[in-house]
Amino acid sequence: MEPNIELSKTRDFGEIIADSFLFIRQNLKPLVSSFFVFCGFFLLAGCVTGIMQQIKVAGMYDGTYVGDASKPFSNFASVFSLSTILVMIFSLLTFVAMPVTVISFMALYKQKGNIAPTNEEVWGYFKFYFLKILGGSFVNMILLMLGFIMCVIPGIYFYPVLSLIFPIIIVENTSYGYAFNQSFRLIKENWWTTFGALFITYLIASICMGIITIPFAAVNMWNVFLRPGHFEHLSTFTIISGTLLRQFAHVLYILPLVGLVVCYFSLTEAKDATGLMGRIDQLGNNAADANAPAEEY
């Protein structure tokens, strides 16, 4: 039987990618279960609000949306005001819930000695770190925007640095400020490996997500360009099916998130040898236990 993967291990670029897939394969069922338990509400809410928004937009084009004919710009604004805000809010919450869930799962896996945690255990981490990561997400977005405004290159450089902040906060139970400094320390001399691993895993997830949504895009193109007389009926169907497919496909982002945490453990092992020191301490504990008297009940 294949042993469970050890996270605290120095890895090169290829090993990070391979071990990310291996971790998912070994822990697929509990990992996907945790993903949908803790991200499912946000995915469903985003799906409902997205469908409502797109149906209203389609109604504006085919004449089924009821509004004030004398105020077309007011009708357009009414469609995009509340529904767009809700879509943006639930999208943000989804993209916070996903890393909190996956990183918490992997932190507990490491803590339990390479054993997959239960949903109850993940919930303890999730509710504690969710608001921390939400606040950190706003700071990251501001820093990334400033980086891209400054000639793009600083934004690209900041991307892997800022990505590592969330694993540091959750695994090491620390503040954003400490995690920010720690991220720079860990990534020093390892920027290209980290950037490459994150880029490839996100690219794989994005390509797979695109493949999943191809049927929706094909039907929508058929609907709009080849069957304009049936626009209303098929548009509603394609909007619902396409939105459901896109929301369900978010599960693919487990791969880059697992890759991110594998990168973090690889970097901490290379810099601090935390896994090696832990194994040495464990050997000492085992030796002490061997000489201890047997417990009586």
Residue pairs with C-beta under 8 A, 6 or more apart in sequence:
2 26
3 114
4 26
4 114
4 115
5 19
5 22
5 23
5 26
5 114
6 114
6 275
7 23
7 106
7 109
7 110
7 114
7 261
7 262
7 265
7 275
8 110
8 265
8 268
8 269
8 274
8 275
8 276
8 278
9 19
9 265
9 266
9 269
9 275
10 266
10 269
10 270
11 19
11 262
11 266
12 193
13 193
13 196
13 197
15 266
16 193
16 197
16 259
16 262
16 263
16 266
17 197
17 200
17 201
17 259
19 262
20 197
20 201
20 255
20 258
20 259
20 262
21 255
23 106
23 258
23 262
24 31
24 254
24 255
24 258
27 105
27 109
27 116
30 105
30 116
30 117
30 118
30 119
31 102
31 105
31 116
31 254
32 251
32 254
33 119
34 101
34 105
34 117
34 119
34 122
35 98
35 101
35 102
35 251
35 254
36 43
36 251
37 119
37 122
38 97
38 100
38 101
38 119
38 122
38 123
38 126
39 94
39 97
39 98
39 101
39 250
42 90
42 93
42 94
42 97
43 94
43 247
43 248
43 250
44 247
45 86
45 90
45 93
46 87
46 90
46 91
46 94
46 247
47 243
47 244
47 247
49 83
49 86
49 87
49 90
50 87
50 243
50 247
51 239
51 240
51 243
52 83
53 79
53 80
53 83
53 84
53 86
53 87
54 239
54 243
55 236
55 239
56 65
56 79
56 83
57 79
58 64
58 231
58 232
58 235
58 236
58 239
59 65
60 75
60 76
60 79
61 231
62 231
62 232
62 235
64 232
65 75
65 79
67 74
67 75
67 78
68 74
68 75
92 137
93 134
94 250
95 137
96 130
96 133
96 134
96 137
97 126
97 130
98 250
98 253
98 254
98 257
99 133
99 166
99 257
99 260
100 125
100 126
100 129
100 130
100 133
100 166
100 170
101 122
101 126
102 254
102 257
102 258
102 261
103 166
103 167
103 170
103 171
103 257
103 260
103 261
104 122
104 125
104 126
104 129
104 170
105 116
105 117
105 122
106 171
106 258
106 261
107 125
107 167
107 170
107 171
107 261
108 117
108 121
108 122
108 125
109 115
109 116
109 117
110 171
110 265
125 170
129 169
129 170
132 169
132 176
133 166
133 169
133 170
135 176
136 165
136 166
136 169
136 176
136 179
139 176
140 162
140 165
143 158
143 162
144 155
144 158
144 159
144 162
145 155
146 154
146 155
147 154
147 155
147 156
147 157
147 158
148 154
148 155
149 155
156 195
157 191
159 195
159 198
160 187
160 191
160 194
160 195
160 198
161 183
161 184
161 187
162 183
163 198
163 260
164 179
164 183
164 186
164 187
164 194
164 260
164 263
164 264
164 267
165 176
165 179
165 180
165 183
166 179
166 260
167 260
167 261
167 264
168 174
168 178
168 179
168 182
168 183
168 186
168 264
169 175
169 176
169 179
171 261
171 264
172 178
172 179
172 182
174 182
185 271
186 264
186 267
186 268
186 271
187 194
187 267
190 267
190 270
193 263
194 263
194 267
197 259
197 262
197 263
198 256
198 259
198 260
198 263
200 259
201 255
201 256
201 258
201 259
201 260
202 256
204 255
204 256
205 252
205 253
205 255
205 256
208 249
208 252
209 246
209 249
209 250
209 252
212 245
212 248
212 249
212 252
213 242
213 245
213 246
213 249
215 245
216 238
216 241
216 242
216 245
216 246
217 242
219 234
219 238
219 241
220 235
220 238
220 242
223 230
223 231
223 234
223 235
223 238
224 231
227 234
265 275
268 274
269 275
269 276
